[in-house]
Amino acid sequence: MCTGWCEERCTSVSGKQRRGKGVVLHSWLRVSLLFSALWGQASPQCPDRCHCAWDTATVLCSDAGLREIPEGIPPETVSLHLERNYIRNIPETAFSDLVHLRDLYLSHNRIDSLASGALRHLGPELRLLDLSHNQLRQASREEFGSTRAKTRLYHNPWHCDCTLQELMETLNLEPETVNGIVCESSVRVVGEGSRWEDPGSQGEHAGQPLVKLLDSGMNFCSLQRKTTDVAMLVTMFVWFFMVIVYVVYYVRQNQAETRRHLEYLKSLPSPRKTPTETDTLSTGF
């Protein structure tokens, strides 16, 4: 049986134990909160409207209603999905930090322009570039850089010309999608109604796959050179004609000035001789 002192001692001991447990719990909670704060600062952030799978380094921004490339994409991203949005253009520095990117999906957007070198910053690890189902009409090798990734360009309203032909010969196009690169318009042939290359006109190759035109022997680059030569000849003829017109005008103006000067001289009164001068001259002879 416990005396009063014993009860007081037991109460004191149990109170100390509870206070000790409370201190330990409080310290552990502070450490946990500090660790969580540090972890939140160290861990990468996912862009707005996107979902990030950190275990596979995949960023999913599909069907997110995006109108531009989102900011804050983690540099460690390996696969980036941006399909089925409303993106219209790709700025030059959009992917400059994504050196580990392997798969880039940009299909089913409204992309109609690429900044110069927009895809040049993509690293050598890139293996798939999907730009299908967009609004691209023209593109050049400068915009794609030296990428060797398998590229999809089908279902775009392409304007077929020498620049697109050179791009086709440079890129590593996905074989099963090449026939989907169709000319919505093309360079006009000399004598087809206009000497000049008109991107807004349809041209005689509209609706035909570009690869089939090239396989048939069509060469848009030689056609462009021919058009350029004709344009240079026309320009030289115009300048020559203008020079001839100027020379004729100059000669006629000089003739008119000469005639006016002669008429003026004729209109002047001749000097009269005095009789003394006449007699002196007659005597002398």
DOLO-205020 format. One record per residue (C-alpha): residue number from 1; residue in one letter; x, y, z. Coordinates in steps of 0.5 Angstrom, whole numbers, plus 500, padded with zeros to 3 digits. Layout:
# DOLO-205020
(r NUM; A; (X; Y; Z))
...
# end
This chain:
# DOLO-205020
(r 1; M; (500; 500; 500))
(r 2; C; (503; 507; 498))
(r 3; T; (504; 512; 503))
(r 4; G; (502; 520; 501))
(r 5; W; (510; 521; 500))
(r 6; C; (510; 515; 495))
(r 7; E; (504; 518; 491))
(r 8; E; (507; 524; 491))
(r 9; R; (513; 521; 488))
(r 10; C; (509; 517; 483))
(r 11; T; (506; 523; 481))
(r 12; S; (512; 527; 480))
(r 13; V; (515; 521; 476))
(r 14; S; (509; 520; 471))
(r 15; G; (509; 528; 470))
(r 16; K; (516; 528; 468))
(r 17; Q; (515; 522; 464))
(r 18; R; (510; 525; 460))
(r 19; R; (514; 532; 459))
(r 20; G; (520; 528; 457))
(r 21; K; (515; 525; 452))
(r 22; G; (512; 531; 450))
(r 23; V; (519; 534; 449))
(r 24; V; (521; 529; 444))
(r 25; L; (515; 529; 440))
(r 26; H; (516; 536; 439))
(r 27; S; (523; 536; 437))
(r 28; W; (521; 530; 432))
(r 29; L; (516; 534; 429))
(r 30; R; (520; 540; 428))
(r 31; V; (525; 536; 425))
(r 32; S; (520; 533; 420))
(r 33; L; (517; 540; 418))
(r 34; L; (524; 542; 417))
(r 35; F; (526; 536; 413))
(r 36; S; (519; 537; 409))
(r 37; A; (521; 544; 408))
(r 38; L; (528; 543; 405))
(r 39; W; (525; 537; 401))
(r 40; G; (520; 542; 398))
(r 41; Q; (526; 547; 396))
(r 42; A; (530; 541; 393))
(r 43; S; (525; 537; 389))
(r 44; P; (523; 540; 382))
(r 45; Q; (516; 543; 381))
(r 46; C; (511; 541; 376))
(r 47; P; (509; 546; 371))
(r 48; D; (502; 549; 372))
(r 49; R; (496; 545; 369))
(r 50; C; (501; 539; 368))
(r 51; H; (502; 532; 371))
(r 52; C; (509; 530; 373))
(r 53; A; (511; 523; 374))
(r 54; W; (518; 523; 377))
(r 55; D; (520; 516; 377))
(r 56; T; (520; 516; 369))
(r 57; A; (522; 523; 368))
(r 58; T; (515; 524; 364))
(r 59; V; (511; 531; 364))
(r 60; L; (504; 530; 362))
(r 61; C; (501; 537; 359))
(r 62; S; (496; 534; 354))
(r 63; D; (489; 537; 353))
(r 64; A; (491; 542; 358))
(r 65; G; (488; 548; 354))
(r 66; L; (495; 551; 354))
(r 67; R; (497; 557; 349))
(r 68; E; (504; 557; 349))
(r 69; I; (510; 552; 352))
(r 70; P; (509; 552; 359))
(r 71; E; (515; 555; 364))
(r 72; G; (518; 551; 369))
(r 73; I; (519; 545; 366))
(r 74; P; (524; 540; 370))
(r 75; P; (531; 540; 366))
(r 76; E; (531; 532; 368))
(r 77; T; (525; 531; 363))
(r 78; V; (526; 525; 359))
(r 79; S; (519; 525; 356))
(r 80; L; (515; 531; 354))
(r 81; H; (507; 531; 352))
(r 82; L; (504; 537; 350))
(r 83; E; (499; 535; 344))
(r 84; R; (492; 537; 344))
(r 85; N; (493; 544; 346))
(r 86; Y; (492; 551; 343))
(r 87; I; (500; 553; 342))
(r 88; R; (501; 557; 336))
(r 89; N; (509; 558; 336))
(r 90; I; (515; 555; 339))
(r 91; P; (520; 561; 341))
(r 92; E; (528; 560; 340))
(r 93; T; (529; 558; 348))
(r 94; A; (523; 554; 349))
(r 95; F; (527; 547; 350))
(r 96; S; (534; 550; 351))
(r 97; D; (535; 547; 358))
(r 98; L; (532; 540; 357))
(r 99; V; (538; 537; 355))
(r 100; H; (536; 530; 357))
(r 101; L; (530; 530; 353))
(r 102; R; (528; 524; 349))
(r 103; D; (521; 524; 346))
(r 104; L; (517; 531; 345))
(r 105; Y; (510; 531; 343))
(r 106; L; (507; 537; 340))
(r 107; S; (502; 534; 335))
(r 108; H; (495; 537; 335))
(r 109; N; (496; 544; 336))
(r 110; R; (496; 550; 332))
(r 111; I; (503; 551; 331))
(r 112; D; (504; 555; 325))
(r 113; S; (511; 558; 326))
(r 114; L; (518; 556; 329))
(r 115; A; (523; 561; 331))
(r 116; S; (530; 561; 328))
(r 117; G; (533; 555; 332))
(r 118; A; (527; 554; 336))
(r 119; L; (529; 546; 336))
(r 120; R; (536; 547; 335))
(r 121; H; (538; 547; 343))
(r 122; L; (535; 540; 343))
(r 123; G; (540; 535; 345))
(r 124; P; (543; 529; 342))
(r 125; E; (539; 524; 346))
(r 126; L; (532; 526; 342))
(r 127; R; (530; 520; 339))
(r 128; L; (522; 523; 337))
(r 129; L; (520; 529; 335))
(r 130; D; (512; 530; 333))
(r 131; L; (510; 536; 330))
(r 132; S; (504; 533; 326))
(r 133; H; (497; 535; 326))
(r 134; N; (499; 543; 326))
(r 135; Q; (499; 549; 321))
(r 136; L; (506; 549; 319))
(r 137; R; (507; 552; 312))
(r 138; Q; (514; 553; 311))
(r 139; A; (520; 551; 315))
(r 140; S; (528; 551; 314))
(r 141; R; (534; 547; 316))
(r 142; E; (536; 553; 321))
(r 143; E; (530; 552; 325))
(r 144; F; (531; 544; 326))
(r 145; G; (538; 545; 327))
(r 146; S; (542; 538; 327))
(r 147; T; (537; 534; 330))
(r 148; R; (537; 526; 328))
(r 149; A; (531; 525; 332))
(r 150; K; (525; 521; 328))
(r 151; T; (521; 526; 326))
(r 152; R; (513; 527; 324))
(r 153; L; (511; 532; 320))
(r 154; Y; (505; 530; 316))
(r 155; H; (498; 533; 316))
(r 156; N; (501; 540; 316))
(r 157; P; (499; 545; 310))
(r 158; W; (505; 545; 307))
(r 159; H; (508; 550; 301))
(r 160; C; (512; 546; 297))
(r 161; D; (519; 549; 295))
(r 162; C; (526; 549; 295))
(r 163; T; (527; 550; 302))
(r 164; L; (522; 544; 304))
(r 165; Q; (525; 540; 299))
(r 166; E; (532; 541; 303))
(r 167; L; (529; 540; 310))
(r 168; M; (526; 533; 307))
(r 169; E; (533; 531; 305))
(r 170; T; (536; 533; 312))
(r 171; L; (531; 530; 317))
(r 172; N; (530; 523; 319))
(r 173; L; (523; 523; 317))
(r 174; E; (519; 517; 320))
(r 175; P; (518; 512; 314))
(r 176; E; (511; 510; 315))
(r 177; T; (508; 518; 316))
(r 178; V; (512; 521; 310))
(r 179; N; (506; 520; 305))
(r 180; G; (502; 524; 309))
(r 181; I; (507; 530; 308))
(r 182; V; (502; 533; 302))
(r 183; C; (503; 540; 298))
(r 184; E; (497; 544; 300))
(r 185; S; (501; 549; 295))
(r 186; S; (507; 549; 291))
(r 187; V; (512; 554; 287))
(r 188; R; (509; 556; 281))
(r 189; V; (512; 554; 274))
(r 190; V; (515; 559; 270))
(r 191; G; (509; 561; 265))
(r 192; E; (504; 558; 269))
(r 193; G; (501; 565; 270))
(r 194; S; (506; 568; 274))
(r 195; R; (514; 569; 274))
(r 196; W; (514; 570; 282))
(r 197; E; (514; 565; 287))
(r 198; D; (507; 566; 291))
(r 199; P; (506; 562; 297))
(r 200; G; (498; 564; 297))
(r 201; S; (497; 561; 290))
(r 202; Q; (496; 553; 289))
(r 203; G; (501; 551; 284))
(r 204; E; (500; 545; 280))
(r 205; H; (503; 540; 285))
(r 206; A; (497; 542; 290))
(r 207; G; (494; 536; 293))
(r 208; Q; (500; 531; 292))
(r 209; P; (505; 528; 297))
(r 210; L; (512; 531; 297))
(r 211; V; (516; 525; 297))
(r 212; K; (512; 522; 291))
(r 213; L; (514; 529; 287))
(r 214; L; (521; 528; 289))
(r 215; D; (521; 521; 287))
(r 216; S; (518; 522; 280))
(r 217; G; (524; 527; 279))
(r 218; M; (521; 534; 281))
(r 219; N; (526; 539; 283))
(r 220; F; (524; 545; 287))
(r 221; C; (531; 548; 287))
(r 222; S; (532; 548; 280))
(r 223; L; (525; 550; 279))
(r 224; Q; (527; 556; 284))
(r 225; R; (534; 557; 280))
(r 226; K; (530; 558; 273))
(r 227; T; (525; 562; 276))
(r 228; T; (531; 567; 279))
(r 229; D; (534; 567; 273))
(r 230; V; (528; 569; 269))
(r 231; A; (527; 574; 274))
(r 232; M; (534; 577; 273))
(r 233; L; (533; 577; 266))
(r 234; V; (527; 581; 266))
(r 235; T; (530; 586; 271))
(r 236; M; (536; 587; 267))
(r 237; F; (532; 588; 261))
(r 238; V; (528; 593; 265))
(r 239; W; (534; 597; 267))
(r 240; F; (537; 597; 260))
(r 241; F; (531; 600; 257))
(r 242; M; (531; 605; 263))
(r 243; V; (538; 607; 261))
(r 244; I; (536; 607; 253))
(r 245; V; (530; 612; 255))
(r 246; Y; (534; 616; 259))
(r 247; V; (540; 617; 254))
(r 248; V; (534; 618; 248))
(r 249; Y; (531; 624; 253))
(r 250; Y; (538; 627; 254))
(r 251; V; (540; 627; 247))
(r 252; R; (533; 630; 245))
(r 253; Q; (534; 635; 251))
(r 254; N; (541; 637; 248))
(r 255; Q; (538; 638; 241))
(r 256; A; (532; 642; 243))
(r 257; E; (537; 647; 248))
(r 258; T; (542; 647; 242))
(r 259; R; (536; 649; 237))
(r 260; R; (534; 655; 242))
(r 261; H; (541; 657; 243))
(r 262; L; (542; 658; 235))
(r 263; E; (535; 661; 234))
(r 264; Y; (537; 666; 240))
(r 265; L; (543; 668; 236))
(r 266; K; (540; 669; 230))
(r 267; S; (535; 674; 233))
(r 268; L; (540; 678; 236))
(r 269; P; (542; 685; 231))
(r 270; S; (548; 685; 227))
(r 271; P; (553; 690; 229))
(r 272; R; (553; 696; 224))
(r 273; K; (559; 699; 221))
(r 274; T; (561; 707; 220))
(r 275; P; (562; 710; 213))
(r 276; T; (569; 712; 215))
(r 277; E; (571; 704; 217))
(r 278; T; (568; 702; 210))
(r 279; D; (572; 707; 206))
(r 280; T; (578; 705; 210))
(r 281; L; (577; 698; 209))
(r 282; S; (576; 700; 201))
(r 283; T; (582; 704; 201))
(r 284; G; (586; 699; 204))
(r 285; F; (584; 693; 199))
# end
